[in-house]
């Protein structure tokens, strides 16, 4: 599906409120908006306010372009933030479990 077709379908289904735009979380890098591309999949599109969308790529209405941290934060979908965080947490937990020596469970003390 093309970028224009994806945006039009999202607008037709009421997913894009007034003064909001559809953002590609993976840049098209100069590709035509009428060309079909996997980057136009709905999972890689994010609806955001127009001012926020415009500031991802440059200054807008006298406000400067977002810094790199804000561009990543505002320019990615929630799942794109959650998946790497979950993988990192799992890796840290695995590392902790593997680096700790195995200790058998303690036996409960018998009564007095």
Biopython code that builds the backbone (N, CA, C, O; Angstrom):
import numpy as np
from Bio.PDB.StructureBuilder import StructureBuilder

atoms = [
    (1, "UNK", "N", (0.848, -1.170, 0.000)),
    (1, "UNK", "CA", (0.000, 0.000, 0.000)),
    (1, "UNK", "C", (0.896, 1.237, 0.000)),
    (1, "UNK", "O", (1.985, 1.219, 0.574)),
    (2, "UNK", "N", (0.448, 2.285, -0.628)),
    (2, "UNK", "CA", (1.234, 3.519, -0.674)),
    (2, "UNK", "C", (0.989, 4.358, 0.582)),
    (2, "UNK", "O", (0.019, 4.143, 1.309)),
    (3, "UNK", "N", (1.877, 5.305, 0.819)),
    (3, "UNK", "CA", (1.757, 6.181, 1.993)),
    (3, "UNK", "C", (0.478, 7.009, 1.918)),
    (3, "UNK", "O", (-0.228, 7.163, 2.914)),
    (4, "UNK", "N", (0.185, 7.537, 0.735)),
    (4, "UNK", "CA", (-1.028, 8.340, 0.584)),
    (4, "UNK", "C", (-2.282, 7.498, 0.827)),
    (4, "UNK", "O", (-3.222, 7.956, 1.476)),
    (5, "UNK", "N", (-2.295, 6.273, 0.309)),
    (5, "UNK", "CA", (-3.460, 5.401, 0.488)),
    (5, "UNK", "C", (-3.639, 5.024, 1.958)),
    (5, "UNK", "O", (-4.764, 4.987, 2.457)),
    (6, "UNK", "N", (-2.545, 4.748, 2.645)),
    (6, "UNK", "CA", (-2.624, 4.408, 4.077)),
    (6, "UNK", "C", (-3.203, 5.571, 4.872)),
    (6, "UNK", "O", (-4.098, 5.382, 5.696)),
    (7, "UNK", "N", (-2.692, 6.774, 4.623)),
    (7, "UNK", "CA", (-3.171, 7.955, 5.352)),
    (7, "UNK", "C", (-4.648, 8.213, 5.052)),
    (7, "UNK", "O", (-5.416, 8.538, 5.957)),
    (8, "UNK", "N", (-5.045, 8.071, 3.792)),
    (8, "UNK", "CA", (-6.441, 8.301, 3.423)),
    (8, "UNK", "C", (-7.361, 7.292, 4.104)),
    (8, "UNK", "O", (-8.441, 7.657, 4.569)),
    (9, "UNK", "N", (-6.945, 6.021, 4.167)),
    (9, "UNK", "CA", (-7.769, 5.014, 4.829)),
    (9, "UNK", "C", (-7.891, 5.293, 6.321)),
    (9, "UNK", "O", (-8.964, 5.132, 6.902)),
    (10, "UNK", "N", (-6.794, 5.710, 6.937)),
    (10, "UNK", "CA", (-6.839, 6.024, 8.366)),
    (10, "UNK", "C", (-7.771, 7.201, 8.627)),
    (10, "UNK", "O", (-8.524, 7.192, 9.601)),
    (11, "UNK", "N", (-7.726, 8.213, 7.764)),
    (11, "UNK", "CA", (-8.610, 9.373, 7.916)),
    (11, "UNK", "C", (-10.067, 8.976, 7.691)),
    (11, "UNK", "O", (-10.955, 9.429, 8.414)),
    (12, "UNK", "N", (-10.313, 8.131, 6.688)),
    (12, "UNK", "CA", (-11.684, 7.699, 6.393)),
    (12, "UNK", "C", (-12.286, 6.900, 7.542)),
    (12, "UNK", "O", (-13.499, 6.934, 7.748)),
    (13, "UNK", "N", (-11.455, 6.183, 8.289)),
    (13, "UNK", "CA", (-11.939, 5.377, 9.423)),
    (13, "UNK", "C", (-11.995, 6.160, 10.725)),
    (13, "UNK", "O", (-12.306, 5.601, 11.777)),
    (14, "UNK", "N", (-11.693, 7.454, 10.657)),
    (14, "UNK", "CA", (-11.788, 8.305, 11.843)),
    (14, "UNK", "C", (-10.620, 8.166, 12.804)),
    (14, "UNK", "O", (-10.735, 8.545, 13.970)),
    (15, "UNK", "N", (-9.502, 7.633, 12.342)),
    (15, "UNK", "CA", (-8.336, 7.443, 13.210)),
    (15, "UNK", "C", (-7.457, 8.693, 13.292)),
    (15, "UNK", "O", (-6.568, 8.778, 14.139)),
    (16, "UNK", "N", (-7.711, 9.661, 12.408)),
    (16, "UNK", "CA", (-6.898, 10.874, 12.361)),
    (16, "UNK", "C", (-7.806, 12.063, 12.660)),
    (16, "UNK", "O", (-8.561, 12.494, 11.789)),
    (17, "UNK", "N", (-7.743, 12.604, 13.890)),
    (17, "UNK", "CA", (-8.585, 13.755, 14.232)),
    (17, "UNK", "C", (-8.134, 15.013, 13.479)),
    (17, "UNK", "O", (-7.057, 15.022, 12.882)),
    (18, "UNK", "N", (-8.945, 16.066, 13.503)),
    (18, "UNK", "CA", (-8.538, 17.316, 12.870)),
    (18, "UNK", "C", (-7.227, 17.836, 13.466)),
    (18, "UNK", "O", (-6.952, 17.639, 14.650)),
    (19, "UNK", "N", (-6.438, 18.491, 12.649)),
    (19, "UNK", "CA", (-5.142, 19.080, 13.022)),
    (19, "UNK", "C", (-4.137, 18.021, 13.492)),
    (19, "UNK", "O", (-3.235, 18.321, 14.273)),
    (20, "UNK", "N", (-4.294, 16.795, 13.017)),
    (20, "UNK", "CA", (-3.353, 15.712, 13.279)),
    (20, "UNK", "C", (-2.845, 15.192, 11.935)),
    (20, "UNK", "O", (-3.514, 15.330, 10.911)),
    (21, "UNK", "N", (-1.672, 14.603, 11.956)),
    (21, "UNK", "CA", (-1.076, 14.050, 10.739)),
    (21, "UNK", "C", (-0.587, 12.634, 10.994)),
    (21, "UNK", "O", (-0.440, 12.209, 12.141)),
    (22, "UNK", "N", (-0.337, 11.908, 9.905)),
    (22, "UNK", "CA", (0.156, 10.532, 9.987)),
    (22, "UNK", "C", (1.663, 10.567, 9.774)),
    (22, "UNK", "O", (2.144, 11.088, 8.769)),
    (23, "UNK", "N", (2.404, 10.009, 10.728)),
    (23, "UNK", "CA", (3.870, 10.004, 10.699)),
    (23, "UNK", "C", (4.389, 8.601, 10.422)),
    (23, "UNK", "O", (3.897, 7.624, 10.987)),
    (24, "UNK", "N", (5.388, 8.509, 9.549)),
    (24, "UNK", "CA", (6.079, 7.232, 9.299)),
    (24, "UNK", "C", (7.174, 7.080, 10.344)),
    (24, "UNK", "O", (8.077, 7.913, 10.422)),
    (25, "UNK", "N", (7.102, 6.037, 11.138)),
    (25, "UNK", "CA", (8.127, 5.858, 12.170)),
    (25, "UNK", "C", (9.441, 5.381, 11.577)),
    (25, "UNK", "O", (10.489, 5.521, 12.208)),
    (26, "UNK", "N", (9.402, 4.820, 10.374)),
    (26, "UNK", "CA", (10.621, 4.483, 9.633)),
    (26, "UNK", "C", (10.641, 5.411, 8.423)),
    (26, "UNK", "O", (9.764, 5.314, 7.565)),
    (27, "UNK", "N", (11.618, 6.305, 8.335)),
    (27, "UNK", "CA", (11.624, 7.317, 7.267)),
    (27, "UNK", "C", (11.569, 6.709, 5.864)),
    (27, "UNK", "O", (12.107, 5.631, 5.611)),
    (28, "UNK", "N", (10.906, 7.429, 4.966)),
    (28, "UNK", "CA", (10.809, 6.989, 3.577)),
    (28, "UNK", "C", (12.083, 7.314, 2.796)),
    (28, "UNK", "O", (12.300, 6.765, 1.716)),
    (29, "UNK", "N", (12.915, 8.189, 3.324)),
    (29, "UNK", "CA", (14.197, 8.548, 2.699)),
    (29, "UNK", "C", (14.057, 8.916, 1.225)),
    (29, "UNK", "O", (14.771, 8.392, 0.370)),
    (30, "UNK", "N", (13.135, 9.816, 0.945)),
    (30, "UNK", "CA", (12.977, 10.318, -0.414)),
    (30, "UNK", "C", (12.134, 9.455, -1.327)),
    (30, "UNK", "O", (11.912, 9.829, -2.478)),
    (31, "UNK", "N", (11.655, 8.315, -0.858)),
    (31, "UNK", "CA", (10.796, 7.470, -1.700)),
    (31, "UNK", "C", (9.478, 8.177, -1.961)),
    (31, "UNK", "O", (9.010, 8.967, -1.141)),
    (32, "UNK", "N", (8.901, 7.893, -3.081)),
    (32, "UNK", "CA", (7.628, 8.492, -3.457)),
    (32, "UNK", "C", (6.529, 8.048, -2.497)),
    (32, "UNK", "O", (6.505, 6.901, -2.051)),
    (33, "UNK", "N", (5.635, 8.957, -2.191)),
    (33, "UNK", "CA", (4.517, 8.622, -1.308)),
    (33, "UNK", "C", (3.463, 7.802, -2.036)),
    (33, "UNK", "O", (2.537, 7.285, -1.411)),
    (34, "UNK", "N", (3.599, 7.680, -3.356)),
    (34, "UNK", "CA", (2.646, 6.874, -4.114)),
    (34, "UNK", "C", (3.189, 5.470, -4.384)),
    (34, "UNK", "O", (2.482, 4.633, -4.945)),
    (35, "UNK", "N", (4.441, 5.205, -3.991)),
    (35, "UNK", "CA", (5.038, 3.875, -4.182)),
    (35, "UNK", "C", (4.612, 2.945, -3.046)),
    (35, "UNK", "O", (4.440, 3.374, -1.905)),
    (36, "UNK", "N", (4.448, 1.676, -3.378)),
    (36, "UNK", "CA", (4.118, 0.708, -2.337)),
    (36, "UNK", "C", (5.395, 0.341, -1.588)),
    (36, "UNK", "O", (6.449, 0.132, -2.189)),
    (37, "UNK", "N", (5.277, 0.267, -0.265)),
    (37, "UNK", "CA", (6.449, 0.005, 0.560)),
    (37, "UNK", "C", (5.993, -0.585, 1.888)),
    (37, "UNK", "O", (4.951, -0.181, 2.406)),
    (38, "UNK", "N", (6.747, -1.537, 2.459)),
    (38, "UNK", "CA", (6.373, -2.112, 3.763)),
    (38, "UNK", "C", (6.358, -1.079, 4.884)),
    (38, "UNK", "O", (5.704, -1.287, 5.906)),
    (39, "UNK", "N", (7.067, 0.027, 4.706)),
    (39, "UNK", "CA", (7.084, 1.066, 5.749)),
    (39, "UNK", "C", (5.746, 1.772, 5.896)),
    (39, "UNK", "O", (5.555, 2.546, 6.833)),
    (40, "UNK", "N", (4.816, 1.512, 4.979)),
    (40, "UNK", "CA", (3.489, 2.115, 5.045)),
    (40, "UNK", "C", (2.493, 1.255, 5.813)),
    (40, "UNK", "O", (1.304, 1.570, 5.850)),
    (41, "UNK", "N", (2.966, 0.171, 6.425)),
    (41, "UNK", "CA", (2.075, -0.695, 7.214)),
    (41, "UNK", "C", (1.561, 0.082, 8.414)),
    (41, "UNK", "O", (2.274, 0.908, 8.985)),
    (42, "UNK", "N", (0.326, -0.187, 8.788)),
    (42, "UNK", "CA", (-0.302, 0.548, 9.894)),
    (42, "UNK", "C", (0.466, 0.440, 11.206)),
    (42, "UNK", "O", (0.432, 1.364, 12.018)),
    (43, "UNK", "N", (1.154, -0.670, 11.423)),
    (43, "UNK", "CA", (1.929, -0.833, 12.656)),
    (43, "UNK", "C", (3.114, 0.116, 12.702)),
    (43, "UNK", "O", (3.686, 0.334, 13.770)),
    (44, "UNK", "N", (3.492, 0.683, 11.568)),
    (44, "UNK", "CA", (4.643, 1.593, 11.508)),
    (44, "UNK", "C", (4.220, 3.044, 11.284)),
    (44, "UNK", "O", (5.055, 3.902, 10.997)),
    (45, "UNK", "N", (2.922, 3.314, 11.414)),
    (45, "UNK", "CA", (2.406, 4.674, 11.265)),
    (45, "UNK", "C", (1.907, 5.166, 12.619)),
    (45, "UNK", "O", (1.377, 4.397, 13.421)),
    (46, "UNK", "N", (2.087, 6.452, 12.854)),
    (46, "UNK", "CA", (1.660, 7.035, 14.128)),
    (46, "UNK", "C", (0.910, 8.333, 13.849)),
    (46, "UNK", "O", (1.380, 9.186, 13.096)),
    (47, "UNK", "N", (-0.250, 8.469, 14.461)),
    (47, "UNK", "CA", (-1.037, 9.695, 14.347)),
    (47, "UNK", "C", (-0.578, 10.639, 15.447)),
    (47, "UNK", "O", (-0.492, 10.253, 16.613)),
    (48, "UNK", "N", (-0.281, 11.882, 15.068)),
    (48, "UNK", "CA", (0.191, 12.866, 16.050)),
    (48, "UNK", "C", (-0.258, 14.262, 15.657)),
    (48, "UNK", "O", (-0.590, 14.509, 14.497)),
    (49, "UNK", "N", (-0.271, 15.190, 16.633)),
    (49, "UNK", "CA", (-0.643, 16.564, 16.316)),
    (49, "UNK", "C", (0.292, 17.145, 15.249)),
    (49, "UNK", "O", (1.477, 16.819, 15.191)),
    (50, "UNK", "N", (-0.276, 18.015, 14.409)),
    (50, "UNK", "CA", (0.479, 18.594, 13.305)),
    (50, "UNK", "C", (1.755, 19.288, 13.774)),
    (50, "UNK", "O", (2.813, 19.099, 13.175)),
    (51, "UNK", "N", (1.670, 20.087, 14.833)),
    (51, "UNK", "CA", (2.850, 20.818, 15.322)),
    (51, "UNK", "C", (3.952, 19.850, 15.750)),
    (51, "UNK", "O", (5.129, 20.074, 15.465)),
    (52, "UNK", "N", (3.572, 18.791, 16.424)),
    (52, "UNK", "CA", (4.554, 17.802, 16.879)),
    (52, "UNK", "C", (5.193, 17.101, 15.679)),
    (52, "UNK", "O", (6.403, 16.875, 15.660)),
    (53, "UNK", "N", (4.387, 16.763, 14.691)),
    (53, "UNK", "CA", (4.894, 16.085, 13.500)),
    (53, "UNK", "C", (5.872, 16.979, 12.738)),
    (53, "UNK", "O", (6.926, 16.511, 12.306)),
    (54, "UNK", "N", (5.543, 18.231, 12.573)),
    (54, "UNK", "CA", (6.401, 19.143, 11.818)),
    (54, "UNK", "C", (7.730, 19.382, 12.523)),
    (54, "UNK", "O", (8.755, 19.562, 11.866)),
    (55, "UNK", "N", (7.722, 19.384, 13.853)),
    (55, "UNK", "CA", (8.968, 19.635, 14.607)),
    (55, "UNK", "C", (9.891, 18.417, 14.638)),
    (55, "UNK", "O", (11.029, 18.527, 15.093)),
    (56, "UNK", "N", (9.432, 17.270, 14.168)),
    (56, "UNK", "CA", (10.315, 16.113, 14.086)),
    (56, "UNK", "C", (11.377, 16.301, 13.002)),
    (56, "UNK", "O", (12.488, 15.783, 13.115)),
    (57, "UNK", "N", (11.030, 17.041, 11.959)),
    (57, "UNK", "CA", (11.955, 17.196, 10.830)),
    (57, "UNK", "C", (12.514, 18.603, 10.674)),
    (57, "UNK", "O", (13.437, 18.799, 9.885)),
    (58, "UNK", "N", (11.997, 19.576, 11.386)),
    (58, "UNK", "CA", (12.513, 20.942, 11.274)),
    (58, "UNK", "C", (11.781, 21.876, 12.217)),
    (58, "UNK", "O", (10.893, 21.457, 12.959)),
    (59, "UNK", "N", (12.157, 23.132, 12.183)),
    (59, "UNK", "CA", (11.478, 24.115, 13.028)),
    (59, "UNK", "C", (10.103, 24.401, 12.417)),
    (59, "UNK", "O", (9.896, 24.255, 11.212)),
    (60, "UNK", "N", (9.176, 24.812, 13.276)),
    (60, "UNK", "CA", (7.816, 25.084, 12.811)),
    (60, "UNK", "C", (7.196, 26.149, 13.691)),
    (60, "UNK", "O", (7.213, 26.044, 14.917)),
    (61, "UNK", "N", (6.650, 27.173, 13.059)),
    (61, "UNK", "CA", (6.008, 28.306, 13.733)),
    (61, "UNK", "C", (6.893, 28.891, 14.824)),
    (61, "UNK", "O", (6.428, 29.161, 15.931)),
    (62, "UNK", "N", (8.159, 29.084, 14.511)),
    (62, "UNK", "CA", (9.098, 29.706, 15.434)),
    (62, "UNK", "C", (9.654, 28.784, 16.512)),
    (62, "UNK", "O", (10.498, 29.202, 17.305)),
    (63, "UNK", "N", (9.204, 27.563, 16.552)),
    (63, "UNK", "CA", (9.714, 26.607, 17.550)),
    (63, "UNK", "C", (10.791, 25.743, 16.893)),
    (63, "UNK", "O", (10.656, 25.367, 15.728)),
    (64, "UNK", "N", (11.856, 25.426, 17.627)),
    (64, "UNK", "CA", (12.958, 24.667, 17.027)),
    (64, "UNK", "C", (12.619, 23.193, 16.807)),
    (64, "UNK", "O", (11.658, 22.654, 17.356)),
    (65, "UNK", "N", (13.447, 22.577, 15.986)),
    (65, "UNK", "CA", (13.337, 21.132, 15.755)),
    (65, "UNK", "C", (13.613, 20.417, 17.069)),
    (65, "UNK", "O", (14.419, 20.873, 17.880)),
    (66, "UNK", "N", (12.931, 19.281, 17.271)),
    (66, "UNK", "CA", (13.162, 18.501, 18.484)),
    (66, "UNK", "C", (14.595, 17.979, 18.525)),
    (66, "UNK", "O", (15.209, 17.731, 17.488)),
    (67, "UNK", "N", (15.114, 17.817, 19.735)),
    (67, "UNK", "CA", (16.436, 17.214, 19.906)),
    (67, "UNK", "C", (16.318, 15.709, 19.614)),
    (67, "UNK", "O", (15.207, 15.186, 19.541)),
    (68, "UNK", "N", (17.452, 15.007, 19.446)),
    (68, "UNK", "CA", (17.393, 13.585, 19.069)),
    (68, "UNK", "C", (16.576, 12.704, 20.012)),
    (68, "UNK", "O", (15.895, 11.785, 19.556)),
    (69, "UNK", "N", (16.633, 12.966, 21.309)),
    (69, "UNK", "CA", (15.875, 12.142, 22.260)),
    (69, "UNK", "C", (14.381, 12.321, 22.042)),
    (69, "UNK", "O", (13.638, 11.339, 22.012)),
    (70, "UNK", "N", (13.931, 13.561, 21.890)),
    (70, "UNK", "CA", (12.500, 13.809, 21.659)),
    (70, "UNK", "C", (12.055, 13.298, 20.291)),
    (70, "UNK", "O", (10.917, 12.850, 20.148)),
    (71, "UNK", "N", (12.924, 13.354, 19.289)),
    (71, "UNK", "CA", (12.562, 12.826, 17.969)),
    (71, "UNK", "C", (12.305, 11.326, 18.057)),
    (71, "UNK", "O", (11.373, 10.817, 17.433)),
    (72, "UNK", "N", (13.122, 10.623, 18.824)),
    (72, "UNK", "CA", (12.889, 9.179, 18.985)),
    (72, "UNK", "C", (11.626, 8.952, 19.802)),
    (72, "UNK", "O", (10.807, 8.103, 19.450)),
    (73, "UNK", "N", (11.458, 9.705, 20.894)),
    (73, "UNK", "CA", (10.310, 9.497, 21.775)),
    (73, "UNK", "C", (8.993, 9.805, 21.071)),
    (73, "UNK", "O", (8.070, 8.992, 21.106)),
    (74, "UNK", "N", (8.897, 10.975, 20.431)),
    (74, "UNK", "CA", (7.650, 11.354, 19.773)),
    (74, "UNK", "C", (7.469, 10.661, 18.429)),
    (74, "UNK", "O", (6.337, 10.483, 17.978)),
    (75, "UNK", "N", (8.553, 10.272, 17.786)),
    (75, "UNK", "CA", (8.480, 9.734, 16.436)),
    (75, "UNK", "C", (8.292, 8.240, 16.331)),
    (75, "UNK", "O", (8.221, 7.714, 15.220)),
    (76, "UNK", "N", (8.209, 7.528, 17.454)),
    (76, "UNK", "CA", (8.016, 6.080, 17.400)),
    (76, "UNK", "C", (6.706, 5.696, 18.084)),
    (76, "UNK", "O", (6.192, 6.417, 18.939)),
    (77, "UNK", "N", (6.190, 4.548, 17.685)),
    (77, "UNK", "CA", (4.955, 4.056, 18.290)),
    (77, "UNK", "C", (5.258, 3.463, 19.666)),
    (77, "UNK", "O", (6.417, 3.238, 20.014)),
    (78, "UNK", "N", (4.220, 3.217, 20.429)),
    (78, "UNK", "CA", (4.406, 2.662, 21.775)),
    (78, "UNK", "C", (5.067, 1.293, 21.731)),
    (78, "UNK", "O", (5.929, 0.997, 22.559)),
    (79, "UNK", "N", (4.678, 0.455, 20.777)),
    (79, "UNK", "CA", (5.262, -0.886, 20.728)),
    (79, "UNK", "C", (6.736, -0.815, 20.343)),
    (79, "UNK", "O", (7.517, -1.674, 20.752)),
    (80, "UNK", "N", (7.130, 0.189, 19.567)),
    (80, "UNK", "CA", (8.540, 0.320, 19.197)),
    (80, "UNK", "C", (9.388, 0.740, 20.390)),
    (80, "UNK", "O", (10.601, 0.533, 20.390)),
    (81, "UNK", "N", (8.774, 1.318, 21.388)),
    (81, "UNK", "CA", (9.485, 1.660, 22.620)),
    (81, "UNK", "C", (9.480, 0.482, 23.595)),
    (81, "UNK", "O", (10.463, 0.242, 24.296)),
    (82, "UNK", "N", (8.375, -0.242, 23.631)),
    (82, "UNK", "CA", (8.217, -1.318, 24.613)),
    (82, "UNK", "C", (9.020, -2.569, 24.273)),
    (82, "UNK", "O", (9.566, -3.211, 25.171)),
    (83, "UNK", "N", (9.100, -2.920, 23.012)),
    (83, "UNK", "CA", (9.788, -4.159, 22.627)),
    (83, "UNK", "C", (11.271, -4.132, 23.008)),
    (83, "UNK", "O", (11.733, -5.068, 23.661)),
    (84, "UNK", "N", (12.039, -3.099, 22.629)),
    (84, "UNK", "CA", (13.452, -3.090, 23.043)),
    (84, "UNK", "C", (13.630, -3.050, 24.562)),
    (84, "UNK", "O", (14.565, -3.646, 25.097)),
    (85, "UNK", "N", (12.739, -2.351, 25.249)),
    (85, "UNK", "CA", (12.817, -2.291, 26.708)),
    (85, "UNK", "C", (12.577, -3.673, 27.306)),
    (85, "UNK", "O", (13.287, -4.083, 28.225)),
    (86, "UNK", "N", (11.591, -4.388, 26.796)),
    (86, "UNK", "CA", (11.308, -5.738, 27.273)),
    (86, "UNK", "C", (12.456, -6.697, 27.000)),
    (86, "UNK", "O", (12.787, -7.533, 27.841)),
    (87, "UNK", "N", (13.064, -6.575, 25.822)),
    (87, "UNK", "CA", (14.205, -7.430, 25.483)),
    (87, "UNK", "C", (15.383, -7.134, 26.410)),
    (87, "UNK", "O", (16.052, -8.054, 26.880)),
    (88, "UNK", "N", (15.636, -5.856, 26.671)),
    (88, "UNK", "CA", (16.736, -5.484, 27.572)),
    (88, "UNK", "C", (16.491, -6.001, 28.984)),
    (88, "UNK", "O", (17.412, -6.490, 29.638)),
    (89, "UNK", "N", (15.249, -5.894, 29.453)),
    (89, "UNK", "CA", (14.922, -6.396, 30.794)),
    (89, "UNK", "C", (15.108, -7.908, 30.865)),
    (89, "UNK", "O", (15.624, -8.432, 31.852)),
    (90, "UNK", "N", (14.691, -8.593, 29.831)),
    (90, "UNK", "CA", (14.836, -10.056, 29.804)),
    (90, "UNK", "C", (16.316, -10.444, 29.790)),
    (90, "UNK", "O", (16.726, -11.379, 30.478)),
    (91, "UNK", "N", (17.114, -9.717, 28.997)),
    (91, "UNK", "CA", (18.554, -9.999, 28.926)),
    (91, "UNK", "C", (19.226, -9.747, 30.277)),
    (91, "UNK", "O", (20.063, -10.539, 30.710)),
    (92, "UNK", "N", (18.863, -8.648, 30.945)),
    (92, "UNK", "CA", (19.437, -8.346, 32.259)),
    (92, "UNK", "C", (19.056, -9.409, 33.280)),
    (92, "UNK", "O", (19.887, -9.815, 34.092)),
    (93, "UNK", "N", (17.809, -9.861, 33.244)),
    (93, "UNK", "CA", (17.355, -10.898, 34.165)),
    (93, "UNK", "C", (18.084, -12.216, 33.907)),
    (93, "UNK", "O", (18.484, -12.910, 34.842)),
    (94, "UNK", "N", (18.250, -12.549, 32.633)),
    (94, "UNK", "CA", (18.968, -13.781, 32.275)),
    (94, "UNK", "C", (20.416, -13.703, 32.744)),
    (94, "UNK", "O", (20.943, -14.665, 33.304)),
    (95, "UNK", "N", (21.064, -12.554, 32.515)),
    (95, "UNK", "CA", (22.450, -12.382, 32.941)),
    (95, "UNK", "C", (22.577, -12.533, 34.458)),
    (95, "UNK", "O", (23.501, -13.182, 34.948)),
    (96, "UNK", "N", (21.655, -11.935, 35.187)),
    (96, "UNK", "CA", (21.686, -12.033, 36.645)),
    (96, "UNK", "C", (21.525, -13.488, 37.086)),
    (96, "UNK", "O", (22.236, -13.950, 37.978)),
    (97, "UNK", "N", (20.597, -14.205, 36.466)),
    (97, "UNK", "CA", (20.375, -15.602, 36.832)),
    (97, "UNK", "C", (21.573, -16.481, 36.506)),
    (97, "UNK", "O", (21.892, -17.394, 37.268)),
    (98, "UNK", "N", (22.238, -16.223, 35.396)),
    (98, "UNK", "CA", (23.382, -17.036, 35.003)),
    (98, "UNK", "C", (24.648, -16.699, 35.787)),
    (98, "UNK", "O", (25.512, -17.556, 35.973)),
    (99, "UNK", "N", (24.757, -15.462, 36.242)),
    (99, "UNK", "CA", (25.975, -15.057, 36.950)),
    (99, "UNK", "C", (25.940, -15.381, 38.444)),
    (99, "UNK", "O", (26.973, -15.300, 39.109)),
    (100, "UNK", "N", (24.799, -15.737, 38.973)),
    (100, "UNK", "CA", (24.665, -16.097, 40.387)),
    (100, "UNK", "C", (24.943, -17.595, 40.542)),
    (100, "UNK", "O", (24.417, -18.391, 39.764)),
    (101, "UNK", "N", (25.738, -17.990, 41.503)),
    (101, "UNK", "CA", (25.949, -19.426, 41.699)),
    (101, "UNK", "C", (24.651, -20.080, 42.178)),
    (101, "UNK", "O", (23.848, -19.474, 42.887)),
    (102, "UNK", "N", (24.478, -21.317, 41.772)),
    (102, "UNK", "CA", (23.277, -22.048, 42.162)),
    (102, "UNK", "C", (23.335, -22.371, 43.649)),
    (102, "UNK", "O", (24.340, -22.881, 44.144)),
    (103, "UNK", "N", (22.271, -22.078, 44.341)),
    (103, "UNK", "CA", (22.172, -22.399, 45.757)),
    (103, "UNK", "C", (20.904, -23.214, 45.963)),
    (103, "UNK", "O", (19.806, -22.754, 45.649)),
    (104, "UNK", "N", (21.056, -24.417, 46.488)),
    (104, "UNK", "CA", (19.854, -25.232, 46.710)),
    (104, "UNK", "C", (18.971, -24.582, 47.779)),
    (104, "UNK", "O", (19.469, -23.852, 48.637)),
    (105, "UNK", "N", (17.689, -24.841, 47.727)),
    (105, "UNK", "CA", (16.792, -24.260, 48.731)),
    (105, "UNK", "C", (17.142, -24.787, 50.130)),
    (105, "UNK", "O", (17.578, -25.927, 50.289)),
    (106, "UNK", "N", (16.946, -23.949, 51.110)),
    (106, "UNK", "CA", (17.234, -24.350, 52.497)),
    (106, "UNK", "C", (16.130, -25.253, 53.025)),
    (106, "UNK", "O", (14.952, -25.093, 52.706)),
    (107, "UNK", "N", (16.550, -26.194, 53.833)),
    (107, "UNK", "CA", (15.555, -27.063, 54.459)),
    (107, "UNK", "C", (15.001, -26.341, 55.687)),
    (107, "UNK", "O", (15.740, -25.681, 56.417)),
    (108, "UNK", "N", (13.707, -26.474, 55.901)),
    (108, "UNK", "CA", (13.140, -25.825, 57.092)),
    (108, "UNK", "C", (13.667, -26.500, 58.370)),
    (108, "UNK", "O", (13.914, -27.706, 58.404)),
    (109, "UNK", "N", (13.825, -25.689, 59.400)),
    (109, "UNK", "CA", (14.270, -26.248, 60.681)),
    (109, "UNK", "C", (13.181, -27.087, 61.310)),
    (109, "UNK", "O", (11.996, -26.774, 61.196)),
    (110, "UNK", "N", (13.585, -28.151, 61.971)),
    (110, "UNK", "CA", (12.592, -28.972, 62.646)),
    (110, "UNK", "C", (12.183, -28.276, 63.951)),
    (110, "UNK", "O", (12.882, -27.385, 64.434)),
    (111, "UNK", "N", (11.068, -28.682, 64.501)),
    (111, "UNK", "CA", (10.526, -28.054, 65.727)),
    (111, "UNK", "C", (11.494, -28.155, 66.902)),
    (111, "UNK", "O", (12.439, -28.943, 66.873)),
    (112, "UNK", "N", (11.255, -27.371, 67.911)),
    (112, "UNK", "CA", (12.149, -27.301, 69.086)),
    (112, "UNK", "C", (11.901, -28.395, 70.017)),
    (112, "UNK", "O", (12.561, -28.486, 71.052)),
]
sb = StructureBuilder()
sb.init_structure("model")
sb.init_model(0)
sb.init_chain("A")
sb.init_seg("    ")
for serial, (resi, resn, name, xyz) in enumerate(atoms, 1):
    if name == "N":
        sb.init_residue(resn, " ", resi, " ")
    sb.init_atom(name, np.array(xyz, "f"), 0.0, 1.0, " ", f" {name:<3s}", serial, name[0])
structure = sb.get_structure()
